[in-house]
């Protein structure tokens, strides 16, 4: 299995819009990706406007399928309009 | 729900012992804590000897129950013998 921690920083005043877009994406990920085990959006308690997504995939193919999915690609423009910069994505090997 | 990212640094030569202790603990957490939704040990790909645990709990009571559980307390001495320092624990609010 593969773990991912994606850190997303959102523009001032855009967090509500971001949460709407991302929770809709997360519902699609959970419903449509059999190789996805967890995809949980979380809000930082210490850094305003910063979110971390906790993700777990069955294997490298499942992670690849996530990035190639129509729903993930479709969310790109809306997310691009609210992100304050490029996401930081950390990949981990599950034990 | 509450998300947790726990970062654990392990002493040189102790990672195999750590993985054995921690995966046994994780199995107990998943089996015995109804309020725990995810508890996944992951190995850093970039920092040797560093692990991150991706955790999700139903609510604050579930997180409290985790910390107060017999299995969590019982793992303390074994983990203390292999950790290279205090864990860094980040708490997050799930969206």
N, CA and C atoms of all chains as a GROMACS GRO file, in nm:
protein
  570
    1UNK      N    1   0.085  -0.119   0.000
    1UNK     CA    2   0.000   0.000   0.000
    1UNK      C    3   0.088   0.125   0.000
    2UNK      N    4   0.029   0.233  -0.045
    2UNK     CA    5   0.100   0.361  -0.055
    2UNK      C    6   0.020   0.466   0.022
    3UNK      N    7   0.088   0.543   0.105
    3UNK     CA    8   0.026   0.655   0.174
    3UNK      C    9   0.067   0.786   0.110
    4UNK      N   10  -0.021   0.884   0.117
    4UNK     CA   11   0.007   1.016   0.062
    4UNK      C   12  -0.041   1.121   0.163
    5UNK      N   13   0.043   1.222   0.185
    5UNK     CA   14  -0.001   1.340   0.260
    5UNK      C   15   0.014   1.458   0.163
    6UNK      N   16  -0.101   1.514   0.123
    6UNK     CA   17  -0.100   1.629   0.032
    6UNK      C   18  -0.133   1.754   0.113
    7UNK      N   19  -0.043   1.853   0.108
    7UNK     CA   20  -0.065   1.978   0.181
    7UNK      C   21  -0.108   2.085   0.080
    8UNK      N   22  -0.224   2.146   0.107
    8UNK     CA   23  -0.281   2.244   0.016
    8UNK      C   24  -0.300   2.377   0.089
    9UNK      N   25  -0.250   2.484   0.031
    9UNK     CA   26  -0.269   2.618   0.090
    9UNK      C   27  -0.365   2.696   0.001
   10UNK      N   28  -0.465   2.756   0.066
   10UNK     CA   29  -0.577   2.819  -0.006
   10UNK      C   30  -0.571   2.970   0.006
   11UNK      N   31  -0.612   3.037  -0.100
   11UNK     CA   32  -0.614   3.184  -0.101
   11UNK      C   33  -0.709   3.238   0.007
   12UNK      N   34  -0.676   3.355   0.062
   12UNK     CA   35  -0.765   3.420   0.160
   12UNK      C   36  -0.904   3.436   0.101
   13UNK      N   37  -1.003   3.402   0.180
   13UNK     CA   38  -1.142   3.420   0.138
   13UNK      C   39  -1.196   3.310   0.049
   14UNK      N   40  -1.113   3.210   0.018
   14UNK     CA   41  -1.155   3.105  -0.075
   14UNK      C   42  -1.170   2.968  -0.007
   15UNK      N   43  -1.158   2.963   0.125
   15UNK     CA   44  -1.160   2.831   0.189
   15UNK      C   45  -1.296   2.763   0.179
   16UNK      N   46  -1.404   2.840   0.187
   16UNK     CA   47  -1.538   2.779   0.179
   16UNK      C   48  -1.558   2.717   0.040
   17UNK      N   49  -1.519   2.792  -0.063
   17UNK     CA   50  -1.531   2.741  -0.200
   17UNK      C   51  -1.444   2.615  -0.216
   18UNK      N   52  -1.322   2.621  -0.164
   18UNK     CA   53  -1.233   2.505  -0.172
   18UNK      C   54  -1.295   2.382  -0.106
   19UNK      N   55  -1.347   2.400   0.014
   19UNK     CA   56  -1.403   2.284   0.086
   19UNK      C   57  -1.518   2.221   0.008
   20UNK      N   58  -1.599   2.304  -0.057
   20UNK     CA   59  -1.709   2.251  -0.138
   20UNK      C   60  -1.658   2.169  -0.255
   21UNK      N   61  -1.560   2.224  -0.327
   21UNK     CA   62  -1.504   2.154  -0.443
   21UNK      C   63  -1.435   2.025  -0.399
   22UNK      N   64  -1.358   2.033  -0.291
   22UNK     CA   65  -1.277   1.916  -0.255
   22UNK      C   66  -1.360   1.805  -0.193
   23UNK      N   67  -1.459   1.839  -0.113
   23UNK     CA   68  -1.540   1.731  -0.054
   23UNK      C   69  -1.621   1.661  -0.163
   24UNK      N   70  -1.662   1.734  -0.267
   24UNK     CA   71  -1.731   1.668  -0.380
   24UNK      C   72  -1.635   1.574  -0.452
   25UNK      N   73  -1.511   1.619  -0.472
   25UNK     CA   74  -1.409   1.532  -0.534
   25UNK      C   75  -1.385   1.408  -0.448
   26UNK      N   76  -1.373   1.429  -0.317
   26UNK     CA   77  -1.344   1.317  -0.227
   26UNK      C   78  -1.455   1.212  -0.233
   27UNK      N   79  -1.578   1.256  -0.243
   27UNK     CA   80  -1.690   1.161  -0.253
   27UNK      C   81  -1.678   1.079  -0.381
   28UNK      N   82  -1.636   1.143  -0.489
   28UNK     CA   83  -1.618   1.070  -0.616
   28UNK      C   84  -1.503   0.971  -0.607
   29UNK      N   85  -1.394   1.013  -0.544
   29UNK     CA   86  -1.278   0.924  -0.527
   29UNK      C   87  -1.320   0.798  -0.451
   30UNK      N   88  -1.388   0.818  -0.338
   30UNK     CA   89  -1.427   0.705  -0.254
   30UNK      C   90  -1.526   0.613  -0.326
   31UNK      N   91  -1.613   0.673  -0.407
   31UNK     CA   92  -1.718   0.593  -0.473
   31UNK      C   93  -1.666   0.521  -0.596
   32UNK      N   94  -1.570   0.582  -0.667
   32UNK     CA   95  -1.536   0.532  -0.800
   32UNK      C   96  -1.400   0.464  -0.810
   33UNK      N   97  -1.318   0.472  -0.703
   33UNK     CA   98  -1.183   0.414  -0.712
   33UNK      C   99  -1.170   0.295  -0.617
   34UNK      N  100  -1.185   0.174  -0.669
   34UNK     CA  101  -1.176   0.057  -0.580
   34UNK      C  102  -1.041   0.042  -0.512
   35UNK      N  103  -0.935   0.098  -0.570
   35UNK     CA  104  -0.802   0.087  -0.511
   35UNK      C  105  -0.770   0.197  -0.412
   36UNK      N  106  -0.865   0.288  -0.390
   36UNK     CA  107  -0.845   0.391  -0.289
   36UNK      C  108  -0.905   0.343  -0.157
   37UNK      N  109  -0.823   0.354  -0.051
   37UNK     CA  110  -0.864   0.302   0.081
   37UNK      C  111  -0.903   0.415   0.175
   38UNK      N  112  -0.843   0.531   0.159
   38UNK     CA  113  -0.879   0.648   0.239
   38UNK      C  114  -0.845   0.774   0.160
   39UNK      N  115  -0.929   0.876   0.177
   39UNK     CA  116  -0.907   1.004   0.107
   39UNK      C  117  -0.978   1.110   0.191
   40UNK      N  118  -0.912   1.154   0.295
   40UNK     CA  119  -0.976   1.238   0.396
   40UNK      C  120  -0.918   1.379   0.398
   41UNK      N  121  -1.000   1.476   0.366
   41UNK     CA  122  -0.959   1.616   0.376
   41UNK      C  123  -0.960   1.660   0.522
   42UNK      N  124  -0.851   1.724   0.566
   42UNK     CA  125  -0.839   1.772   0.704
   42UNK      C  126  -0.790   1.916   0.703
   43UNK      N  127  -0.837   1.992   0.801
   43UNK     CA  128  -0.799   2.134   0.814
   43UNK      C  129  -0.694   2.147   0.924
   44UNK      N  130  -0.587   2.222   0.895
   44UNK     CA  131  -0.485   2.248   0.997
   44UNK      C  132  -0.545   2.326   1.113
   45UNK      N  133  -0.502   2.292   1.234
   45UNK     CA  134  -0.545   2.368   1.352
   45UNK      C  135  -0.453   2.485   1.380
   46UNK      N  136  -0.337   2.486   1.314
   46UNK     CA  137  -0.236   2.587   1.348
   46UNK      C  138  -0.204   2.683   1.234
   47UNK      N  139  -0.228   2.640   1.108
   47UNK     CA  140  -0.195   2.725   0.994
   47UNK      C  141  -0.324   2.762   0.920
   48UNK      N  142  -0.375   2.883   0.934
   48UNK     CA  143  -0.499   2.922   0.867
   48UNK      C  144  -0.488   2.905   0.715
   49UNK      N  145  -0.592   2.851   0.655
   49UNK     CA  146  -0.593   2.834   0.509
   49UNK      C  147  -0.514   2.715   0.460
   50UNK      N  148  -0.463   2.632   0.552
   50UNK     CA  149  -0.386   2.514   0.513
   50UNK      C  150  -0.463   2.387   0.544
   51UNK      N  151  -0.463   2.297   0.446
   51UNK     CA  152  -0.534   2.169   0.458
   51UNK      C  153  -0.435   2.056   0.429
   52UNK      N  154  -0.461   1.939   0.488
   52UNK     CA  155  -0.383   1.820   0.456
   52UNK      C  156  -0.480   1.708   0.420
   53UNK      N  157  -0.450   1.639   0.312
   53UNK     CA  158  -0.532   1.527   0.269
   53UNK      C  159  -0.457   1.399   0.304
   54UNK      N  160  -0.522   1.313   0.383
   54UNK     CA  161  -0.464   1.183   0.420
   54UNK      C  162  -0.518   1.079   0.322
   55UNK      N  163  -0.428   1.018   0.244
   55UNK     CA  164  -0.468   0.928   0.137
   55UNK      C  165  -0.398   0.793   0.153
   56UNK      N  166  -0.470   0.686   0.128
   56UNK     CA  167  -0.411   0.552   0.127
   56UNK      C  168  -0.461   0.479   0.002
   57UNK      N  169  -0.368   0.416  -0.069
   57UNK     CA  170  -0.399   0.340  -0.190
   57UNK      C  171  -0.350   0.197  -0.176
   58UNK      N  172  -0.418   0.107  -0.245
   58UNK     CA  173  -0.384  -0.035  -0.237
   58UNK      C  174  -0.246  -0.063  -0.294
   59UNK      N  175  -0.210   0.009  -0.402
   59UNK     CA  176  -0.081  -0.014  -0.468
   59UNK      C  177  -0.053   0.101  -0.566
   60UNK      N  178   0.061   0.090  -0.636
   60UNK     CA  179   0.101   0.197  -0.728
   60UNK      C  180   0.002   0.214  -0.842
   61UNK      N  181  -0.059   0.105  -0.887
   61UNK     CA  182  -0.158   0.115  -0.993
   61UNK      C  183  -0.280   0.196  -0.947
   62UNK      N  184  -0.320   0.176  -0.823
   62UNK     CA  185  -0.436   0.250  -0.770
   62UNK      C  186  -0.405   0.399  -0.761
   63UNK      N  187  -0.282   0.432  -0.722
   63UNK     CA  188  -0.242   0.573  -0.715
   63UNK      C  189  -0.240   0.634  -0.855
   64UNK      N  190  -0.190   0.558  -0.951
   64UNK     CA  191  -0.187   0.604  -1.090
   64UNK      C  192  -0.329   0.625  -1.144
   65UNK      N  193  -0.418   0.532  -1.111
   65UNK     CA  194  -0.557   0.542  -1.157
   65UNK      C  195  -0.624   0.666  -1.099
   66UNK      N  196  -0.588   0.700  -0.976
   66UNK     CA  197  -0.644   0.821  -0.913
   66UNK      C  198  -0.606   0.945  -0.993
   67UNK      N  199  -0.477   0.958  -1.022
   67UNK     CA  200  -0.430   1.076  -1.095
   67UNK      C  201  -0.484   1.084  -1.237
   68UNK      N  202  -0.516   0.969  -1.294
   68UNK     CA  203  -0.564   0.965  -1.432
   68UNK      C  204  -0.716   0.971  -1.442
   69UNK      N  205  -0.785   0.973  -1.328
   69UNK     CA  206  -0.932   0.964  -1.330
   69UNK      C  207  -0.996   1.091  -1.386
   70UNK      N  208  -1.113   1.075  -1.448
   70UNK     CA  209  -1.185   1.189  -1.503
   70UNK      C  210  -1.224   1.287  -1.391
   71UNK      N  211  -1.268   1.232  -1.277
   71UNK     CA  212  -1.313   1.323  -1.170
   71UNK      C  213  -1.198   1.405  -1.113
   72UNK      N  214  -1.078   1.344  -1.105
   72UNK     CA  215  -0.963   1.418  -1.054
   72UNK      C  216  -0.924   1.529  -1.153
   73UNK      N  217  -0.919   1.493  -1.282
   73UNK     CA  218  -0.884   1.594  -1.384
   73UNK      C  219  -0.988   1.705  -1.389
   74UNK      N  220  -1.116   1.666  -1.373
   74UNK     CA  221  -1.223   1.766  -1.384
   74UNK      C  222  -1.218   1.869  -1.271
   75UNK      N  223  -1.167   1.828  -1.154
   75UNK     CA  224  -1.160   1.921  -1.040
   75UNK      C  225  -1.044   2.019  -1.053
   76UNK      N  226  -0.952   1.992  -1.144
   76UNK     CA  227  -0.831   2.074  -1.157
   76UNK      C  228  -0.855   2.223  -1.173
   77UNK      N  229  -0.936   2.265  -1.269
   77UNK     CA  230  -0.956   2.410  -1.288
   77UNK      C  231  -1.015   2.479  -1.165
   78UNK      N  232  -1.115   2.418  -1.101
   78UNK     CA  233  -1.176   2.480  -0.983
   78UNK      C  234  -1.075   2.490  -0.869
   79UNK      N  235  -0.994   2.384  -0.852
   79UNK     CA  236  -0.893   2.388  -0.746
   79UNK      C  237  -0.785   2.490  -0.779
   80UNK      N  238  -0.748   2.497  -0.905
   80UNK     CA  239  -0.646   2.593  -0.946
   80UNK      C  240  -0.687   2.737  -0.916
   81UNK      N  241  -0.817   2.763  -0.915
   81UNK     CA  242  -0.867   2.898  -0.889
   81UNK      C  243  -0.867   2.938  -0.743
   82UNK      N  244  -0.845   2.841  -0.654
   82UNK     CA  245  -0.849   2.874  -0.510
   82UNK      C  246  -0.717   2.843  -0.438
   83UNK      N  247  -0.632   2.761  -0.498
   83UNK     CA  248  -0.504   2.728  -0.436
   83UNK      C  249  -0.412   2.850  -0.434
   84UNK      N  250  -0.334   2.862  -0.326
   84UNK     CA  251  -0.241   2.973  -0.313
   84UNK      C  252  -0.103   2.937  -0.368
   85UNK      N  253  -0.087   2.814  -0.415
   85UNK     CA  254   0.042   2.770  -0.470
   85UNK      C  255   0.033   2.623  -0.504
   86UNK      N  256   0.142   2.567  -0.548
   86UNK     CA  257   0.142   2.425  -0.584
   86UNK      C  258   0.129   2.341  -0.456
   87UNK      N  259   0.050   2.233  -0.462
   87UNK     CA  260   0.042   2.144  -0.345
   87UNK      C  261   0.178   2.079  -0.317
   88UNK      N  262   0.204   2.052  -0.189
   88UNK     CA  263   0.318   1.968  -0.150
   88UNK      C  264   0.265   1.827  -0.132
   89UNK      N  265   0.321   1.733  -0.206
   89UNK     CA  266   0.270   1.596  -0.200
   89UNK      C  267   0.382   1.503  -0.153
   90UNK      N  268   0.361   1.436  -0.039
   90UNK     CA  269   0.459   1.343   0.015
   90UNK      C  270   0.407   1.200  -0.004
   91UNK      N  271   0.491   1.115  -0.064
   91UNK     CA  272   0.455   0.975  -0.087
   91UNK      C  273   0.526   0.888   0.018
   92UNK      N  274   0.452   0.792   0.071
   92UNK     CA  275   0.502   0.706   0.178
   92UNK      C  276   0.474   0.561   0.145
   93UNK      N  277   0.560   0.471   0.192
   93UNK     CA  278   0.538   0.327   0.174
   93UNK      C  279   0.473   0.270   0.300
   94UNK      N  280   0.355   0.214   0.285
   94UNK     CA  281   0.287   0.158   0.402
   94UNK      C  282   0.360   0.032   0.449
   95UNK      N  283   0.361   0.012   0.579
   95UNK     CA  284   0.427  -0.104   0.639
   95UNK      C  285   0.321  -0.208   0.673
   96UNK      N  286  -1.489   1.437   1.269
   96UNK     CA  287  -1.377   1.344   1.272
   96UNK      C  288  -1.247   1.422   1.295
   97UNK      N  289  -1.150   1.350   1.346
   97UNK     CA  290  -1.019   1.409   1.374
   97UNK      C  291  -0.911   1.329   1.301
   98UNK      N  292  -0.820   1.400   1.235
   98UNK     CA  293  -0.706   1.336   1.169
   98UNK      C  294  -0.581   1.358   1.252
   99UNK      N  295  -0.491   1.264   1.245
   99UNK     CA  296  -0.363   1.275   1.316
   99UNK      C  297  -0.251   1.230   1.221
  100UNK      N  298  -0.142   1.306   1.219
  100UNK     CA  299  -0.019   1.262   1.154
  100UNK      C  300   0.088   1.256   1.262
  101UNK      N  301   0.130   1.134   1.296
  101UNK     CA  302   0.234   1.116   1.397
  101UNK      C  303   0.365   1.082   1.326
  102UNK      N  304   0.468   1.162   1.351
  102UNK     CA  305   0.599   1.137   1.290
  102UNK      C  306   0.692   1.076   1.395
  103UNK      N  307   0.746   0.959   1.362
  103UNK     CA  308   0.830   0.884   1.456
  103UNK      C  309   0.968   0.862   1.395
  104UNK      N  310   1.071   0.896   1.470
  104UNK     CA  311   1.209   0.875   1.424
  104UNK      C  312   1.268   0.763   1.508
  105UNK      N  313   1.331   0.666   1.438
  105UNK     CA  314   1.376   0.543   1.503
  105UNK      C  315   1.529   0.538   1.508
  106UNK      N  316   1.580   0.479   1.615
  106UNK     CA  317   1.725   0.466   1.631
  106UNK      C  318   1.783   0.377   1.520
  107UNK      N  319   1.907   0.407   1.481
  107UNK     CA  320   1.977   0.325   1.381
  107UNK      C  321   1.977   0.179   1.426
  108UNK      N  322   1.943   0.092   1.331
  108UNK     CA  323   1.947  -0.051   1.360
  108UNK      C  324   1.824  -0.104   1.432
  109UNK      N  325   1.728  -0.018   1.462
  109UNK     CA  326   1.610  -0.061   1.538
  109UNK      C  327   1.481  -0.058   1.455
  110UNK      N  328   1.492  -0.032   1.325
  110UNK     CA  329   1.368  -0.015   1.247
  110UNK      C  330   1.290  -0.147   1.234
  111UNK      N  331   1.360  -0.260   1.223
  111UNK     CA  332   1.289  -0.388   1.210
  111UNK      C  333   1.211  -0.417   1.339
  112UNK      N  334   1.277  -0.396   1.452
  112UNK     CA  335   1.210  -0.417   1.581
  112UNK      C  336   1.091  -0.323   1.594
  113UNK      N  337   1.110  -0.197   1.556
  113UNK     CA  338   1.001  -0.100   1.562
  113UNK      C  339   0.882  -0.144   1.478
  114UNK      N  340   0.909  -0.185   1.355
  114UNK     CA  341   0.798  -0.224   1.266
  114UNK      C  342   0.719  -0.341   1.325
  115UNK      N  343   0.788  -0.433   1.388
  115UNK     CA  344   0.719  -0.547   1.450
  115UNK      C  345   0.628  -0.503   1.563
  116UNK      N  346   0.681  -0.417   1.650
  116UNK     CA  347   0.602  -0.368   1.764
  116UNK      C  348   0.484  -0.285   1.715
  117UNK      N  349   0.511  -0.198   1.618
  117UNK     CA  350   0.405  -0.104   1.579
  117UNK      C  351   0.295  -0.170   1.497
  118UNK      N  352   0.331  -0.263   1.411
  118UNK     CA  353   0.224  -0.329   1.334
  118UNK      C  354   0.138  -0.416   1.424
  119UNK      N  355   0.195  -0.472   1.529
  119UNK     CA  356   0.113  -0.546   1.626
  119UNK      C  357   0.018  -0.451   1.699
  120UNK      N  358   0.069  -0.334   1.737
  120UNK     CA  359  -0.017  -0.233   1.800
  120UNK      C  360  -0.128  -0.190   1.706
  121UNK      N  361  -0.092  -0.165   1.579
  121UNK     CA  362  -0.192  -0.118   1.482
  121UNK      C  363  -0.304  -0.220   1.465
  122UNK      N  364  -0.269  -0.347   1.466
  122UNK     CA  365  -0.372  -0.451   1.453
  122UNK      C  366  -0.468  -0.446   1.572
  123UNK      N  367  -0.413  -0.421   1.692
  123UNK     CA  368  -0.499  -0.411   1.810
  123UNK      C  369  -0.588  -0.287   1.804
  124UNK      N  370  -0.531  -0.175   1.757
  124UNK     CA  371  -0.609  -0.051   1.745
  124UNK      C  372  -0.728  -0.074   1.652
  125UNK      N  373  -0.701  -0.133   1.536
  125UNK     CA  374  -0.807  -0.153   1.436
  125UNK      C  375  -0.912  -0.252   1.488
  126UNK      N  376  -0.868  -0.352   1.564
  126UNK     CA  377  -0.962  -0.456   1.608
  126UNK      C  378  -1.044  -0.411   1.729
  127UNK      N  379  -0.985  -0.329   1.816
  127UNK     CA  380  -1.047  -0.305   1.946
  127UNK      C  381  -1.105  -0.165   1.964
  128UNK      N  382  -1.080  -0.073   1.869
  128UNK     CA  383  -1.128   0.064   1.888
  128UNK      C  384  -1.234   0.096   1.782
  129UNK      N  385  -1.362   0.088   1.819
  129UNK     CA  386  -1.468   0.114   1.721
  129UNK      C  387  -1.465   0.257   1.667
  130UNK      N  388  -1.408   0.351   1.743
  130UNK     CA  389  -1.404   0.490   1.696
  130UNK      C  390  -1.282   0.522   1.613
  131UNK      N  391  -1.196   0.423   1.591
  131UNK     CA  392  -1.080   0.444   1.503
  131UNK      C  393  -1.117   0.404   1.361
  132UNK      N  394  -1.090   0.494   1.266
  132UNK     CA  395  -1.129   0.471   1.126
  132UNK      C  396  -1.009   0.433   1.041
  133UNK      N  397  -0.893   0.483   1.076
  133UNK     CA  398  -0.770   0.446   1.004
  133UNK      C  399  -0.652   0.459   1.099
  134UNK      N  400  -0.554   0.370   1.084
  134UNK     CA  401  -0.434   0.373   1.169
  134UNK      C  402  -0.325   0.304   1.089
  135UNK      N  403  -0.263   0.377   0.997
  135UNK     CA  404  -0.174   0.317   0.899
  135UNK      C  405  -0.030   0.363   0.919
  136UNK      N  406   0.057   0.270   0.950
  136UNK     CA  407   0.200   0.299   0.960
  136UNK      C  408   0.259   0.310   0.820
  137UNK      N  409   0.334   0.418   0.796
  137UNK     CA  410   0.398   0.440   0.665
  137UNK      C  411   0.545   0.477   0.687
  138UNK      N  412   0.628   0.436   0.592
  138UNK     CA  413   0.772   0.463   0.597
  138UNK      C  414   0.806   0.579   0.502
  139UNK      N  415   0.884   0.674   0.550
  139UNK     CA  416   0.928   0.784   0.464
  139UNK      C  417   1.013   0.731   0.350
  140UNK      N  418   0.995   0.788   0.232
  140UNK     CA  419   1.081   0.752   0.118
  140UNK      C  420   1.206   0.838   0.113
  141UNK      N  421   1.209   0.945   0.190
  141UNK     CA  422   1.320   1.040   0.178
  141UNK      C  423   1.405   1.052   0.304
  142UNK      N  424   1.346   1.019   0.421
  142UNK     CA  425   1.420   1.032   0.547
  142UNK      C  426   1.438   0.894   0.610
  143UNK      N  427   1.557   0.836   0.602
  143UNK     CA  428   1.580   0.702   0.659
  143UNK      C  429   1.548   0.700   0.809
  144UNK      N  430   1.479   0.592   0.851
  144UNK     CA  431   1.447   0.578   0.993
  144UNK      C  432   1.329   0.660   1.039
  145UNK      N  433   1.261   0.727   0.945
  145UNK     CA  434   1.145   0.810   0.981
  145UNK      C  435   1.017   0.746   0.929
  146UNK      N  436   0.916   0.744   1.015
  146UNK     CA  437   0.786   0.686   0.984
  146UNK      C  438   0.678   0.789   1.012
  147UNK      N  439   0.568   0.780   0.938
  147UNK     CA  440   0.451   0.864   0.966
  147UNK      C  441   0.330   0.772   0.979
  148UNK      N  442   0.251   0.798   1.083
  148UNK     CA  443   0.129   0.721   1.104
  148UNK      C  444   0.011   0.808   1.065
  149UNK      N  445  -0.070   0.760   0.971
  149UNK     CA  446  -0.190   0.831   0.928
  149UNK      C  447  -0.307   0.776   1.009
  150UNK      N  448  -0.370   0.863   1.088
  150UNK     CA  449  -0.476   0.819   1.180
  150UNK      C  450  -0.602   0.901   1.159
  151UNK      N  451  -0.716   0.836   1.166
  151UNK     CA  452  -0.846   0.905   1.158
  151UNK      C  453  -0.935   0.848   1.268
  152UNK      N  454  -0.998   0.939   1.343
  152UNK     CA  455  -1.090   0.901   1.452
  152UNK      C  456  -1.227   0.963   1.428
  153UNK      N  457  -1.329   0.895   1.479
  153UNK     CA  458  -1.466   0.942   1.461
  153UNK      C  459  -1.490   1.075   1.530
  154UNK      N  460  -1.428   1.094   1.647
  154UNK     CA  461  -1.449   1.217   1.724
  154UNK      C  462  -1.344   1.226   1.835
  155UNK      N  463  -1.354   1.332   1.916
  155UNK     CA  464  -1.255   1.354   2.023
  155UNK      C  465  -1.258   1.241   2.126
  156UNK      N  466  -1.376   1.187   2.151
  156UNK     CA  467  -1.384   1.076   2.247
  156UNK      C  468  -1.308   0.954   2.197
  157UNK      N  469  -1.316   0.929   2.068
  157UNK     CA  470  -1.245   0.814   2.010
  157UNK      C  471  -1.094   0.832   2.020
  158UNK      N  472  -1.048   0.956   1.999
  158UNK     CA  473  -0.905   0.984   2.011
  158UNK      C  474  -0.859   0.967   2.157
  159UNK      N  475  -0.944   1.012   2.250
  159UNK     CA  476  -0.913   0.998   2.392
  159UNK      C  477  -0.909   0.850   2.431
  160UNK      N  478  -1.003   0.774   2.380
  160UNK     CA  479  -1.008   0.630   2.410
  160UNK      C  480  -0.883   0.559   2.358
  161UNK      N  481  -0.832   0.604   2.241
  161UNK     CA  482  -0.709   0.547   2.186
  161UNK      C  483  -0.593   0.566   2.283
  162UNK      N  484  -0.574   0.689   2.328
  162UNK     CA  485  -0.462   0.719   2.417
  162UNK      C  486  -0.472   0.650   2.553
  163UNK      N  487  -0.596   0.621   2.593
  163UNK     CA  488  -0.618   0.560   2.724
  163UNK      C  489  -0.626   0.408   2.718
  164UNK      N  490  -0.615   0.351   2.598
  164UNK     CA  491  -0.635   0.206   2.583
  164UNK      C  492  -0.520   0.126   2.643
  165UNK      N  493  -0.552   0.007   2.691
  165UNK     CA  494  -0.450  -0.080   2.748
  165UNK      C  495  -0.343  -0.116   2.645
  166UNK      N  496  -0.386  -0.144   2.520
  166UNK     CA  497  -0.288  -0.185   2.418
  166UNK      C  498  -0.191  -0.071   2.384
  167UNK      N  499  -0.243   0.052   2.381
  167UNK     CA  500  -0.155   0.167   2.352
  167UNK      C  501  -0.054   0.186   2.466
  168UNK      N  502  -0.104   0.180   2.588
  168UNK     CA  503  -0.014   0.197   2.704
  168UNK      C  504   0.089   0.083   2.710
  169UNK      N  505   0.044  -0.038   2.676
  169UNK     CA  506   0.134  -0.154   2.685
  169UNK      C  507   0.248  -0.146   2.585
  170UNK      N  508   0.225  -0.078   2.471
  170UNK     CA  509   0.330  -0.068   2.368
  170UNK      C  510   0.435   0.038   2.404
  171UNK      N  511   0.404   0.121   2.501
  171UNK     CA  512   0.492   0.234   2.535
  171UNK      C  513   0.636   0.197   2.563
  172UNK      N  514   0.661   0.102   2.655
  172UNK     CA  515   0.800   0.068   2.687
  172UNK      C  516   0.879   0.017   2.566
  173UNK      N  517   0.818  -0.071   2.485
  173UNK     CA  518   0.888  -0.124   2.368
  173UNK      C  519   0.918  -0.013   2.268
  174UNK      N  520   0.822   0.077   2.248
  174UNK     CA  521   0.844   0.188   2.155
  174UNK      C  522   0.949   0.284   2.211
  175UNK      N  523   0.944   0.307   2.340
  175UNK     CA  524   1.042   0.396   2.401
  175UNK      C  525   1.185   0.347   2.383
  176UNK      N  526   1.201   0.216   2.369
  176UNK     CA  527   1.334   0.158   2.352
  176UNK      C  528   1.392   0.170   2.213
  177UNK      N  529   1.308   0.208   2.116
  177UNK     CA  530   1.357   0.217   1.977
  177UNK      C  531   1.344   0.357   1.918
  178UNK      N  532   1.260   0.442   1.978
  178UNK     CA  533   1.243   0.578   1.926
  178UNK      C  534   1.371   0.660   1.948
  179UNK      N  535   1.400   0.747   1.849
  179UNK     CA  536   1.519   0.833   1.860
  179UNK      C  537   1.486   0.966   1.926
  180UNK      N  538   1.361   0.986   1.961
  180UNK     CA  539   1.320   1.111   2.026
  180UNK      C  540   1.171   1.111   2.044
  181UNK      N  541   1.117   1.222   2.094
  181UNK     CA  542   0.972   1.228   2.114
  181UNK      C  543   0.902   1.235   1.978
  182UNK      N  544   0.789   1.166   1.964
  182UNK     CA  545   0.712   1.176   1.839
  182UNK      C  546   0.661   1.319   1.819
  183UNK      N  547   0.651   1.360   1.693
  183UNK     CA  548   0.581   1.484   1.658
  183UNK      C  549   0.439   1.445   1.620
  184UNK      N  550   0.341   1.500   1.689
  184UNK     CA  551   0.202   1.462   1.663
  184UNK      C  552   0.123   1.586   1.620
  185UNK      N  553   0.068   1.581   1.498
  185UNK     CA  554  -0.013   1.692   1.446
  185UNK      C  555  -0.159   1.650   1.445
  186UNK      N  556  -0.244   1.734   1.506
  186UNK     CA  557  -0.388   1.708   1.509
  186UNK      C  558  -0.457   1.795   1.405
  187UNK      N  559  -0.552   1.735   1.334
  187UNK     CA  560  -0.621   1.804   1.225
  187UNK      C  561  -0.772   1.784   1.239
  188UNK      N  562  -0.850   1.882   1.194
  188UNK     CA  563  -0.996   1.868   1.195
  188UNK      C  564  -1.042   1.822   1.057
  189UNK      N  565  -1.107   1.708   1.051
  189UNK     CA  566  -1.156   1.658   0.923
  189UNK      C  567  -1.270   1.746   0.872
  190UNK      N  568  -1.275   1.761   0.742
  190UNK     CA  569  -1.379   1.843   0.678
  190UNK      C  570  -1.486   1.750   0.620
   0.00000   0.00000   0.00000
